[in-house]
Structure formats: structure tokens, C-alpha cells
Amino acid sequence: MRKFYMLTLCVLLAIGSHAETFTAKLDKTKRLKTVLPENYLTITDLKVVGPLNGEDMRVLREMVGLNGDDEQVKEASLDHLDLKKATIDKDEHHPSGNQGQYTERGKYT
């Protein structure tokens, strides 16, 4: 009987700890914040498909607990971010923050 309870507990923990992936499908007219649910700051696993712009990058920074100055202001709920099917568009209207640019080997100028 003890084994049954332990097995049940393990199954319940496994089910409860499995985070469901939220997939955000974007295009030129659908931005990240408009396709995310109201409680988007509680999402732990996010997959983005389509083009991201500066406005979307700000939303992602917010989801990992950063403010506009890239300072940690809260604990992040987002544990996993899948950008394999995402692209990052140049966006003059919604710059993603600092006005510098990345150069060779990831250096920021």
C-alpha cells in the first residue's frame, strides 16, 4: 500500500511540474503582447514563431524580469524561450532599448 501512495505522489508531482508551452504565432500585424494571454507574466515556457520587433523584445525583457534599463526588477517566470522559428526584424519605430549595435563576437557598441 505504501508503494501505491508513493507512486501516486510521483505521478502527481510529474504532472504538476510539466509546464505547457505557449506558442505565439506572429506576423507583421500581430505583435507579441496582443497574442499573449492577460497573465503573460506567469508563462514559464514560450515558443515564438514569426517576426519579432523592438516592441516584442521589450515584452520578452519584461517576461524575464527586466525593466527598460535592463535592471532586474522582479523574479522571472519565463524559464524556457524557443526562438528557433522566430526572426528579428529591423524596427525603426520600436527600438528595443539601447541605441547601440552588436558587432563581431557579440561586442556591443
Backbone as CSV, one residue per row, in Angstrom:
resi,resn,N_x,N_y,N_z,CA_x,CA_y,CA_z,C_x,C_y,C_z
1,MET,0.829,-1.193,0.000,0.000,0.000,0.000,0.877,1.262,0.000
2,ARG,1.985,1.215,0.708,2.882,2.360,0.762,3.447,2.662,-0.632
3,LYS,3.761,1.620,-1.385,4.281,1.806,-2.742,3.241,2.489,-3.626
4,PHE,1.987,2.142,-3.434,0.919,2.751,-4.217,0.851,4.254,-3.958
5,TYR,0.925,4.652,-2.688,0.882,6.076,-2.346,2.103,6.815,-2.897
6,MET,3.255,6.198,-2.811,4.471,6.824,-3.328,4.392,6.990,-4.849
7,LEU,3.892,5.947,-5.525,3.743,6.014,-6.972,2.747,7.108,-7.363
8,THR,1.632,7.185,-6.651,0.628,8.210,-6.915,1.214,9.603,-6.712
9,LEU,1.964,9.786,-5.642,2.598,11.072,-5.354,3.573,11.448,-6.469
10,CYS,4.371,10.501,-6.928,5.333,10.770,-8.004,4.623,11.161,-9.299
11,VAL,3.542,10.482,-9.606,2.786,10.799,-10.823,2.188,12.200,-10.717
12,LEU,1.603,12.532,-9.587,1.015,13.859,-9.397,2.070,14.964,-9.481
13,LEU,3.233,14.729,-8.908,4.308,15.717,-8.983,4.795,15.887,-10.418
14,ALA,4.896,14.791,-11.146,5.343,14.858,-12.538,4.340,15.625,-13.388
15,ILE,3.067,15.388,-13.172,2.033,16.084,-13.934,2.020,17.567,-13.569
16,GLY,2.113,17.870,-12.299,2.070,19.255,-11.842,3.288,20.059,-12.246
17,SER,4.440,19.410,-12.411,5.648,20.154,-12.740,5.851,20.312,-14.239
18,HIS,5.054,19.648,-15.051,5.191,19.760,-16.501,4.522,21.049,-16.970
19,ALA,5.344,21.969,-17.442,4.813,23.245,-17.925,4.396,23.091,-19.378
20,GLU,3.244,23.625,-19.688,2.763,23.588,-21.060,3.368,24.760,-21.831
21,THR,3.806,24.489,-23.027,4.393,25.527,-23.862,3.306,26.391,-24.478
22,PHE,3.459,27.703,-24.354,2.569,28.634,-25.027,3.254,29.029,-26.328
23,THR,2.579,28.844,-27.453,3.128,29.204,-28.756,2.497,30.503,-29.230
24,ALA,3.338,31.492,-29.505,2.894,32.792,-30.004,3.231,32.870,-31.490
25,LYS,2.197,32.909,-32.334,2.397,33.000,-33.787,2.221,34.446,-34.208
26,LEU,3.314,35.037,-34.690,3.330,36.452,-35.040,3.413,36.642,-36.548
27,ASP,2.984,37.803,-36.998,3.222,38.251,-38.366,3.389,39.766,-38.299
28,LYS,3.413,40.416,-39.430,3.650,41.871,-39.435,2.585,42.655,-38.682
29,THR,1.368,42.097,-38.568,0.287,42.810,-37.889,0.034,42.294,-36.475
30,LYS,0.405,41.085,-36.173,0.201,40.510,-34.827,1.484,40.656,-34.025
31,ARG,1.415,41.437,-32.973,2.566,41.642,-32.097,2.459,40.731,-30.888
32,LEU,3.575,40.506,-30.223,3.647,39.537,-29.134,2.631,39.827,-28.026
33,LYS,2.555,41.061,-27.582,1.663,41.383,-26.468,0.194,41.157,-26.819
34,THR,-0.158,41.255,-28.100,-1.557,41.069,-28.486,-1.950,39.598,-28.583
35,VAL,-0.981,38.701,-28.738,-1.317,37.274,-28.829,-1.109,36.537,-27.508
36,LEU,-0.452,37.183,-26.556,-0.250,36.567,-25.240,-1.502,36.731,-24.376
37,PRO,-1.724,35.803,-23.444,-2.870,35.952,-22.548,-2.633,37.092,-21.558
38,GLU,-3.695,37.484,-20.873,-3.608,38.578,-19.904,-2.564,38.306,-18.822
39,ASN,-2.437,37.052,-18.436,-1.490,36.680,-17.376,-0.138,36.255,-17.967
40,TYR,0.309,36.937,-19.021,1.526,36.544,-19.737,2.781,36.557,-18.867
41,LEU,2.777,37.306,-17.786,3.955,37.339,-16.918,4.115,36.071,-16.089
42,THR,3.147,35.168,-16.173,3.263,33.891,-15.456,3.653,32.741,-16.384
43,ILE,3.800,33.011,-17.670,4.188,31.958,-18.623,5.607,31.503,-18.313
44,THR,5.812,30.194,-18.273,7.134,29.660,-17.977,7.835,29.088,-19.206
45,ASP,7.081,28.748,-20.237,7.644,28.115,-21.429,6.991,28.760,-22.656
46,LEU,7.780,29.487,-23.452,7.240,30.241,-24.577,7.969,29.882,-25.865
47,LYS,7.191,29.653,-26.909,7.728,29.429,-28.256,7.200,30.550,-29.142
48,VAL,8.103,31.217,-29.851,7.711,32.311,-30.732,7.964,31.892,-32.174
49,VAL,6.948,32.076,-33.006,7.026,31.766,-34.427,6.713,33.051,-35.194
50,GLY,7.636,33.492,-36.042,7.397,34.687,-36.840,8.331,35.823,-36.473
51,PRO,8.083,37.006,-37.048,8.985,38.148,-36.865,8.779,38.876,-35.537
52,LEU,9.880,39.158,-34.861,9.870,39.963,-33.636,10.371,41.361,-33.980
53,ASN,9.793,42.374,-33.336,10.309,43.731,-33.490,10.729,44.258,-32.118
54,GLY,11.109,45.512,-32.048,11.574,46.093,-30.797,10.529,46.061,-29.698
55,GLU,9.293,46.309,-30.052,8.198,46.255,-29.077,8.087,44.851,-28.466
56,ASP,8.220,43.822,-29.305,8.166,42.439,-28.834,9.347,42.122,-27.916
57,MET,10.514,42.664,-28.252,11.700,42.429,-27.430,11.527,43.033,-26.037
58,ARG,10.838,44.178,-25.953,10.555,44.773,-24.637,9.648,43.860,-23.814
59,VAL,8.671,43.241,-24.470,7.772,42.308,-23.775,8.572,41.111,-23.257
60,LEU,9.474,40.589,-24.072,10.306,39.459,-23.625,11.182,39.857,-22.442
61,ARG,11.738,41.074,-22.480,12.552,41.536,-21.349,11.711,41.623,-20.078
62,GLU,10.477,42.108,-20.239,9.569,42.192,-19.092,9.277,40.790,-18.544
63,MET,9.148,39.813,-19.441,8.845,38.442,-19.015,9.994,37.794,-18.253
64,VAL,11.221,38.293,-18.444,12.353,37.767,-17.683,12.720,38.681,-16.517
65,GLY,11.839,39.646,-16.207,12.001,40.457,-15.002,12.829,41.705,-15.160
66,LEU,13.127,42.127,-16.398,13.948,43.311,-16.611,13.095,44.525,-16.920
67,ASN,13.588,45.700,-16.520,12.896,46.936,-16.883,13.537,47.511,-18.142
68,GLY,13.170,48.705,-18.526,13.688,49.318,-19.743,15.181,49.578,-19.734
69,ASP,15.779,49.642,-18.552,17.226,49.850,-18.438,17.975,48.548,-18.223
70,ASP,17.309,47.424,-18.472,17.876,46.085,-18.294,18.307,45.818,-16.847
71,GLU,17.602,46.422,-15.898,17.839,46.145,-14.487,16.831,45.105,-14.030
72,GLN,17.291,44.152,-13.239,16.399,43.113,-12.717,15.469,43.750,-11.690
73,VAL,14.155,43.740,-11.975,13.196,44.361,-11.069,12.270,43.345,-10.409
74,LYS,12.217,42.140,-10.952,11.418,41.092,-10.335,11.969,39.754,-10.780
75,GLU,11.551,38.714,-10.089,11.987,37.376,-10.459,11.279,36.954,-11.746
76,ALA,12.023,36.347,-12.623,11.467,35.932,-13.911,10.617,34.690,-13.765
77,SER,9.510,34.658,-14.498,8.707,33.433,-14.547,9.077,32.627,-15.784
78,LEU,9.601,33.278,-16.807,9.938,32.603,-18.056,11.216,31.787,-17.878
79,ASP,11.085,30.463,-17.981,12.229,29.563,-17.821,12.798,29.108,-19.154
80,HIS,11.955,29.014,-20.173,12.389,28.487,-21.458,11.792,29.327,-22.580
81,LEU,12.649,29.748,-23.504,12.221,30.557,-24.637,12.746,29.914,-25.912
82,ASP,11.844,29.510,-26.787,12.207,28.863,-28.048,12.034,29.873,-29.178
83,LEU,13.154,30.290,-29.773,13.124,31.249,-30.876,13.596,30.618,-32.181
84,LYS,13.561,29.307,-32.261,14.054,28.615,-33.455,13.312,29.027,-34.719
85,LYS,12.024,29.324,-34.604,11.222,29.692,-35.777,10.861,31.174,-35.772
86,ALA,11.655,31.959,-35.060,11.428,33.405,-34.998,12.526,34.125,-35.768
87,THR,12.185,35.299,-36.252,13.178,36.172,-36.867,13.113,37.514,-36.142
88,ILE,14.193,38.257,-36.199,14.224,39.566,-35.556,14.328,40.615,-36.648
89,ASP,13.285,41.407,-36.778,13.211,42.429,-37.818,13.835,43.730,-37.349
90,LYS,14.418,44.455,-38.290,14.876,45.804,-38.006,13.631,46.656,-37.797
91,ASP,13.637,47.463,-36.761,12.434,48.211,-36.414,12.809,49.626,-35.995
92,GLU,12.625,50.558,-36.883,12.936,51.962,-36.591,11.896,52.598,-35.673
93,HIS,10.663,52.079,-35.680,9.576,52.683,-34.909,9.545,52.226,-33.454
94,HIS,10.051,51.035,-33.169,10.058,50.486,-31.812,11.443,49.977,-31.472
95,PRO,12.404,50.864,-31.259,13.734,50.375,-30.903,13.658,49.586,-29.598
96,SER,14.460,48.570,-29.506,14.332,47.649,-28.378,15.018,48.141,-27.113
97,GLY,15.575,49.287,-27.105,16.198,49.781,-25.885,17.406,50.614,-26.235
98,ASN,18.583,50.173,-25.820,19.809,50.907,-26.086,19.982,51.118,-27.589
99,GLN,20.581,52.218,-27.956,20.707,52.561,-29.367,21.995,52.037,-29.988
100,GLY,22.773,51.252,-29.273,23.992,50.687,-29.823,23.688,49.538,-30.761
101,GLN,24.734,48.874,-31.205,24.529,47.727,-32.075,25.569,46.669,-31.781
102,TYR,25.239,45.427,-32.089,26.169,44.343,-31.891,27.135,44.289,-33.064
103,THR,28.379,44.042,-32.746,29.400,43.925,-33.774,29.983,42.515,-33.674
104,GLU,31.117,42.326,-34.278,31.748,40.995,-34.282,31.904,40.439,-32.868
105,ARG,31.791,39.149,-32.743,31.990,38.426,-31.482,31.101,38.919,-30.343
106,GLY,29.929,39.446,-30.661,28.969,39.797,-29.635,29.275,41.056,-28.858
107,LYS,30.216,41.869,-29.311,30.533,43.107,-28.591,29.469,44.142,-28.900
108,TYR,29.083,44.878,-27.897,28.031,45.877,-28.027,28.666,47.255,-28.049
109,THR,28.353,48.044,-29.074,28.952,49.389,-29.165,27.879,50.445,-29.117
